[in-house]
């Protein structure tokens, strides 16, 4: 579905960087050093993101389509820049994800974005070695858990829905900040996706995530993506903050993990 909205674009113009500056995406505090910076989980064996190799994925007949509850209802999100990403927190929505082979219902908590300094990079996951210019993650917590801390302690405590972005020149930007509908942003096909178990892609890299990466992309224009590239990190060079770009972790070794593909032709 070629739909994007103005709600984030309008908010980004006035945002100020803040947040944790103890780690970054480059230099001495970059991803290769996270495991040595009191983030030892970043050196474990089931890390994310990964490269999805379509030649080796296993087609599964046990992965049905997703069902999204209340994703069609307007919400008033809290939009923030923590110096590492733009986060859209769901405050007044009762949004749930189920189906898709998940073991339980999961409540949507927030979504955030990864993007690059140019059009050749940006996504954290890659598909057959290809990076997309942007990737969005919808973070959801398993029903019955008391808080996010508890979710981070079990292998399926969180379910993250990942979406790649592609460029398009014909977009509808009619939604407003006070009436944002997350479902309007999502692609129409939620039956074809890749599934694997992994981790958070930022410190502390907890291996607590059931990952879903959808095959159909979300569309965005170059002009809209440039708004993201105009943001700043919480890291300073001299007297100026660094641009917030290339905020993606490199792909990690998949090891002996399996990646499954849910095919829309499977019932």
Sine and cosine of phi, psi and omega as CSV:
sin_phi,cos_phi,sin_psi,cos_psi,sin_omega,cos_omega
0.00,0.00,0.83,-0.56,-0.07,-1.00
-1.00,0.06,0.95,0.32,-0.01,-1.00
-0.78,-0.62,0.78,-0.63,0.19,-0.98
-0.74,-0.67,0.24,-0.97,-0.07,-1.00
-0.78,-0.62,0.32,-0.95,-0.03,-1.00
-1.00,0.06,-0.08,1.00,-0.17,-0.99
-0.89,0.46,-0.69,0.72,0.02,-1.00
-0.96,0.28,-0.68,0.73,-0.06,-1.00
-0.84,0.54,-0.70,0.72,0.00,-1.00
-0.92,0.40,-0.60,0.80,-0.05,-1.00
-0.96,0.28,-0.55,0.83,-0.08,-1.00
-0.89,0.46,-0.48,0.88,-0.09,-1.00
-0.87,0.50,-0.53,0.85,-0.12,-0.99
-0.94,-0.34,0.16,0.99,-0.10,-0.99
-0.99,0.13,0.53,-0.85,0.00,-1.00
-0.86,-0.51,0.68,-0.73,-0.02,-1.00
-0.94,0.35,0.58,-0.81,0.07,-1.00
-0.31,-0.95,0.15,-0.99,0.11,-0.99
0.90,-0.45,-0.21,-0.98,-0.12,-0.99
-0.94,0.34,0.84,-0.54,0.01,-1.00
-0.94,-0.34,0.28,0.96,-0.05,-1.00
-0.98,0.20,-0.23,0.97,0.06,-1.00
-0.63,-0.78,0.34,-0.94,-0.04,-1.00
-0.52,-0.86,-0.13,-0.99,0.02,-1.00
-0.97,-0.26,0.13,0.99,0.01,-1.00
-0.43,-0.90,0.23,-0.97,0.08,-1.00
0.95,0.32,-0.36,-0.93,-0.07,-1.00
-0.91,0.41,-0.36,0.93,0.04,-1.00
-0.98,-0.22,0.29,0.96,-0.07,-1.00
-0.98,0.20,0.03,-1.00,-0.12,-0.99
-0.81,0.59,-0.60,0.80,-0.03,-1.00
-0.92,0.40,-0.27,0.96,-0.03,-1.00
-0.94,-0.34,-0.03,1.00,-0.05,-1.00
-0.83,0.56,-0.66,0.75,-0.08,-1.00
-0.91,0.41,-0.33,0.94,0.00,-1.00
-0.99,-0.16,0.08,1.00,-0.06,-1.00
-0.91,-0.41,0.73,0.69,-0.02,-1.00
0.92,0.40,0.34,0.94,0.08,-1.00
-0.84,-0.54,0.87,0.50,-0.15,-0.99
-0.89,0.46,-0.45,0.89,0.00,-1.00
-0.88,0.47,-0.38,0.93,0.00,-1.00
-0.93,0.38,-0.17,0.98,0.03,-1.00
-0.97,-0.23,0.16,0.99,-0.01,-1.00
-0.97,0.22,-0.05,-1.00,-0.23,-0.97
-0.99,-0.16,-0.08,1.00,-0.04,-1.00
-0.86,-0.52,0.82,0.57,-0.13,-0.99
-1.00,-0.04,0.31,-0.95,0.03,-1.00
-0.78,-0.62,0.43,-0.90,0.10,0.99
-0.99,0.11,0.04,-1.00,0.05,-1.00
-0.71,-0.70,0.23,-0.97,0.21,-0.98
-1.00,0.04,0.76,-0.65,0.06,-1.00
-1.00,-0.09,0.92,-0.38,0.00,-1.00
-0.99,-0.14,0.95,-0.32,-0.09,-1.00
-0.92,0.40,-0.25,0.97,0.02,-1.00
-0.97,0.23,-0.36,0.93,-0.09,-1.00
-0.91,-0.42,-0.07,1.00,0.01,-1.00
-0.92,0.39,0.46,-0.89,0.02,-1.00
-0.97,-0.23,0.82,-0.57,0.05,-1.00
-0.95,0.32,0.72,-0.70,-0.07,-1.00
-0.86,-0.51,0.70,-0.71,0.08,-1.00
-1.00,-0.05,0.06,1.00,-0.07,-1.00
-0.95,-0.31,0.23,0.97,-0.02,-1.00
-0.89,-0.46,1.00,-0.08,-0.02,-1.00
-0.99,0.17,0.01,-1.00,0.05,-1.00
-0.92,0.40,0.39,-0.92,0.07,-1.00
-0.99,0.15,0.44,-0.90,0.19,-0.98
-0.85,-0.52,0.81,-0.59,-0.05,-1.00
-0.92,-0.40,0.87,-0.49,-0.02,-1.00
-0.98,-0.18,0.77,-0.64,0.03,-1.00
0.92,0.38,0.24,0.97,0.12,-0.99
-0.96,0.30,-0.18,0.98,0.03,-1.00
-0.99,-0.11,0.11,0.99,-0.01,-1.00
-0.99,-0.15,0.64,-0.77,0.04,-1.00
-0.91,0.42,0.61,-0.79,0.08,-1.00
-0.77,-0.64,0.35,-0.94,0.13,-0.99
-0.93,-0.36,1.00,-0.09,-0.13,-0.99
-0.99,0.16,0.36,-0.93,0.22,-0.98
-0.99,-0.12,0.88,-0.48,-0.05,-1.00
-0.95,-0.30,0.80,-0.60,-0.08,-1.00
-0.62,-0.78,0.42,-0.91,0.12,-0.99
-0.91,-0.41,0.94,-0.34,-0.02,-1.00
-1.00,-0.01,0.21,0.98,-0.02,-1.00
1.00,-0.01,-0.21,0.98,0.01,-1.00
-0.88,-0.48,-0.47,0.88,-0.03,-1.00
-0.29,-0.96,0.16,-0.99,0.20,-0.98
-0.99,-0.10,0.81,-0.58,-0.03,-1.00
-0.90,-0.44,0.71,-0.71,0.04,-1.00
-0.91,-0.43,0.97,-0.26,-0.09,-1.00
-1.00,-0.04,0.73,-0.68,0.03,-1.00
-0.99,0.10,0.90,-0.44,-0.07,-1.00
-0.95,-0.30,-0.59,0.81,-0.10,-0.99
-0.87,-0.49,0.27,0.96,-0.02,-1.00
-0.96,-0.29,0.52,-0.85,0.07,-1.00
-0.91,-0.41,0.95,0.32,-0.19,-0.98
-0.98,-0.21,0.79,-0.61,-0.09,-1.00
-0.80,-0.60,0.53,-0.85,0.04,-1.00
-0.87,-0.49,0.75,-0.66,0.12,-0.99
-0.50,-0.86,0.06,-1.00,-0.16,-0.99
0.98,0.20,-0.36,-0.93,0.03,-1.00
0.87,0.49,0.39,0.92,-0.01,-1.00
0.97,0.26,0.15,0.99,0.03,-1.00
-0.96,0.29,0.53,-0.85,-0.07,-1.00
-0.97,0.23,-0.19,0.98,-0.11,-0.99
-0.33,-0.95,0.15,-0.99,0.17,-0.98
-0.95,0.30,0.54,-0.84,0.02,-1.00
-0.78,-0.62,0.69,-0.73,-0.01,-1.00
-1.00,-0.08,0.76,-0.65,0.01,-1.00
-0.95,0.32,0.79,-0.62,-0.01,-1.00
-0.96,-0.26,-0.72,0.69,-0.05,-1.00
-0.26,-0.97,0.23,-0.97,0.17,-0.99
-0.75,-0.67,0.43,-0.90,0.02,-1.00
-0.54,-0.84,0.09,-1.00,-0.21,-0.98
-0.73,-0.68,0.48,-0.88,0.16,-0.99
-0.82,-0.57,0.64,-0.77,0.00,-1.00
-0.45,-0.89,0.25,-0.97,-0.09,-1.00
-0.94,-0.35,0.09,-1.00,0.02,-1.00
-0.99,0.16,-0.25,0.97,0.09,-1.00
-0.55,-0.83,0.07,-1.00,-0.14,-0.99
-0.95,0.31,-0.15,0.99,-0.07,-1.00
-1.00,0.02,-0.06,1.00,-0.09,-1.00
-0.52,-0.85,0.18,-0.98,0.05,-1.00
0.55,-0.84,-0.70,0.71,-0.03,-1.00
-0.96,0.29,0.46,-0.89,0.07,-1.00
-0.99,0.11,-0.80,0.59,0.10,-0.99
-0.96,0.29,0.48,-0.88,0.11,-0.99
-0.85,-0.52,0.44,-0.90,0.01,-1.00
-0.88,-0.48,0.93,-0.36,-0.10,-0.99
0.80,0.59,0.63,0.77,0.04,-1.00
0.99,0.11,-0.07,1.00,-0.04,-1.00
-1.00,-0.03,0.73,-0.68,0.15,-0.99
-0.99,-0.11,0.56,-0.83,0.11,-0.99
-0.99,-0.17,0.29,-0.96,-0.07,-1.00
-0.95,0.33,-0.30,0.96,0.00,-1.00
-0.36,-0.93,0.42,-0.91,0.08,-1.00
-0.63,-0.78,0.66,-0.75,0.06,-1.00
-0.91,-0.41,0.64,-0.76,0.06,-1.00
-0.86,-0.50,0.80,-0.60,0.15,-0.99
-0.98,-0.20,0.91,-0.42,-0.09,-1.00
-1.00,-0.08,0.81,-0.58,-0.06,-1.00
-0.78,-0.62,0.60,-0.80,-0.03,-1.00
-0.95,-0.32,0.65,-0.76,-0.03,-1.00
-0.88,0.48,0.71,-0.71,0.02,-1.00
-0.88,0.48,0.63,-0.78,0.04,-1.00
0.99,-0.12,-0.24,0.97,0.03,-1.00
-1.00,0.09,0.62,-0.78,-0.11,-0.99
-0.96,0.28,-0.49,0.87,-0.07,-1.00
-0.26,-0.97,0.10,-1.00,-0.04,-1.00
-0.91,0.42,-0.52,0.85,0.03,-1.00
-0.87,0.50,-0.67,0.75,0.03,-1.00
-0.92,0.38,-0.60,0.80,0.00,-1.00
-0.90,0.44,-0.54,0.84,-0.04,-1.00
-0.96,0.27,-0.12,0.99,-0.05,-1.00
-0.99,-0.12,-0.08,1.00,-0.01,-1.00
-0.79,-0.61,0.44,-0.90,-0.17,-0.99
-0.91,0.41,-0.43,0.90,-0.01,-1.00
-0.86,-0.51,0.47,0.88,-0.01,-1.00
-0.91,0.42,-0.51,0.86,0.01,-1.00
-0.84,-0.54,0.56,-0.83,0.19,-0.98
-0.87,-0.50,0.82,-0.57,0.01,-1.00
-0.91,-0.42,0.81,-0.58,0.06,-1.00
-0.99,-0.13,0.87,-0.50,-0.06,-1.00
-0.94,-0.33,0.65,-0.76,-0.03,-1.00
-0.72,-0.70,0.79,-0.62,0.12,-0.99
-0.99,0.15,0.45,-0.89,0.08,-1.00
-0.93,-0.37,0.59,-0.81,0.14,-0.99
-0.77,-0.64,0.37,-0.93,-0.03,-1.00
-0.99,0.17,0.58,-0.81,0.10,-1.00
-0.52,-0.86,0.42,-0.91,-0.03,-1.00
-0.95,-0.30,-0.09,1.00,-0.01,-1.00
-0.86,-0.51,1.00,-0.07,-0.10,-1.00
-0.83,-0.55,0.47,-0.88,0.06,-1.00
-0.96,-0.27,0.87,-0.49,-0.03,-1.00
-0.87,-0.49,0.76,0.64,-0.16,-0.99
-1.00,0.02,-0.31,0.95,-0.06,-1.00
-0.94,0.33,0.49,-0.87,0.02,-1.00
-0.94,-0.34,0.20,-0.98,-0.03,-1.00
-0.89,0.46,-0.66,0.75,-0.08,-1.00
-0.99,0.16,-0.12,0.99,0.00,-1.00
-0.76,-0.65,0.60,0.80,-0.07,-1.00
-0.94,0.34,0.75,-0.66,0.04,-1.00
-0.90,-0.44,0.94,-0.34,-0.07,-1.00
-0.88,0.48,-0.58,0.81,-0.01,-1.00
-0.87,0.49,-0.47,0.89,0.01,-1.00
-0.93,0.37,-0.40,0.92,-0.01,-1.00
-0.98,0.17,-0.47,0.88,-0.16,-0.99
-0.97,0.23,0.46,-0.89,0.08,-1.00
-0.93,0.38,0.31,-0.95,-0.07,-1.00
-0.98,0.19,-0.44,0.90,-0.07,-1.00
-1.00,-0.08,0.97,-0.26,0.05,-1.00
-0.94,-0.33,0.34,0.94,-0.02,-1.00
-0.98,-0.19,-0.32,0.95,-0.01,-1.00
-0.93,-0.36,0.90,-0.43,-0.07,-1.00
-0.37,-0.93,0.27,-0.96,0.04,-1.00
-0.96,-0.29,0.59,-0.81,-0.08,-1.00
-0.73,-0.68,0.73,-0.68,0.14,-0.99
-0.37,-0.93,0.21,-0.98,0.04,-1.00
-0.97,-0.23,0.71,-0.70,-0.04,-1.00
-0.39,-0.92,-0.63,-0.78,-0.17,-0.98
-0.70,-0.71,0.10,-0.99,0.27,-0.96
-0.89,0.45,0.48,-0.88,0.00,-1.00
-0.99,-0.16,0.15,0.99,0.10,-1.00
-0.76,-0.65,0.38,-0.92,0.05,-1.00
-0.83,0.55,0.72,-0.69,0.34,0.94
-0.99,-0.10,0.25,0.97,0.11,-0.99
0.86,0.51,0.57,0.82,-0.03,-1.00
-0.85,0.53,0.72,-0.69,0.01,-1.00
-1.00,0.07,0.97,0.24,-0.16,-0.99
-0.70,-0.72,0.36,0.93,-0.20,-0.98
-0.86,-0.51,0.78,-0.63,0.26,-0.97
-1.00,0.00,0.94,-0.34,-0.08,-1.00
-1.00,-0.03,0.68,-0.74,0.15,-0.99
-0.78,-0.63,0.84,-0.54,0.06,-1.00
-0.90,-0.44,0.89,-0.46,-0.09,-1.00
-0.99,0.14,0.54,-0.84,-0.05,-1.00
-0.97,0.25,-0.68,0.74,-0.01,-1.00
-0.97,0.24,0.66,-0.75,-0.09,-1.00
-1.00,-0.05,0.29,-0.96,0.20,-0.98
-1.00,-0.10,0.57,-0.82,-0.05,-1.00
-0.99,-0.15,0.59,-0.81,0.02,-1.00
-0.53,-0.85,0.42,-0.91,0.04,-1.00
-0.99,-0.12,0.34,-0.94,0.05,-1.00
-0.87,0.49,-0.62,0.78,-0.02,-1.00
-0.90,0.43,-0.63,0.78,0.02,-1.00
-0.93,0.38,-0.67,0.74,0.00,-1.00
-0.90,0.43,-0.53,0.85,0.02,-1.00
-0.89,0.46,-0.46,0.89,0.07,-1.00
-0.89,0.46,-0.64,0.77,0.04,-1.00
-0.91,0.41,-0.66,0.75,-0.03,-1.00
-0.92,0.39,-0.23,0.97,0.04,-1.00
-1.00,0.08,-0.04,1.00,0.01,-1.00
-0.98,0.21,0.21,-0.98,-0.03,-1.00
-0.87,-0.50,0.44,-0.90,0.09,-1.00
-1.00,0.05,-0.06,-1.00,0.09,-1.00
-1.00,-0.09,0.20,0.98,-0.01,-1.00
-0.96,-0.29,0.69,-0.73,-0.06,-1.00
-0.96,-0.29,0.61,-0.79,0.18,-0.98
-0.89,-0.46,0.95,-0.32,-0.14,-0.99
0.93,0.37,-0.89,-0.45,-0.01,-1.00
-0.94,-0.34,0.18,0.98,-0.05,-1.00
-0.82,-0.57,0.52,-0.85,0.08,-1.00
-0.98,0.22,0.54,-0.84,0.04,-1.00
-0.96,0.27,0.50,-0.87,0.10,-0.99
-0.90,0.44,0.58,-0.81,0.05,-1.00
-1.00,0.02,1.00,0.03,0.02,-1.00
-0.64,-0.77,0.27,-0.96,0.01,-1.00
0.80,0.60,0.68,0.73,-0.03,-1.00
-1.00,0.00,0.80,0.59,0.03,-1.00
-0.79,-0.62,0.60,-0.80,0.07,-1.00
-0.99,0.16,0.63,-0.78,0.07,-1.00
-0.87,0.49,0.41,-0.91,0.02,-1.00
-0.90,0.44,0.54,-0.84,-0.05,-1.00
-0.95,-0.30,0.32,-0.95,0.01,-1.00
-0.91,0.42,0.79,-0.61,-0.02,-1.00
-0.97,0.23,-0.37,0.93,0.01,-1.00
0.87,0.49,-0.72,-0.70,-0.03,-1.00
-0.99,-0.13,0.24,0.97,0.00,-1.00
-0.95,0.31,0.50,-0.87,0.06,-1.00
-0.98,-0.17,0.60,-0.80,0.17,-0.99
-0.92,-0.39,0.80,-0.60,-0.04,-1.00
-0.95,-0.30,0.49,-0.87,0.04,-1.00
-0.86,-0.51,0.81,-0.59,0.08,-1.00
-1.00,-0.03,0.89,-0.45,-0.08,-1.00
-0.99,-0.13,0.70,-0.71,-0.03,-1.00
-0.91,0.41,-0.27,0.96,0.04,-1.00
-0.99,0.14,-0.16,0.99,0.02,-1.00
-1.00,0.00,0.64,-0.77,0.03,-1.00
-1.00,-0.07,0.00,0.00,0.00,0.00
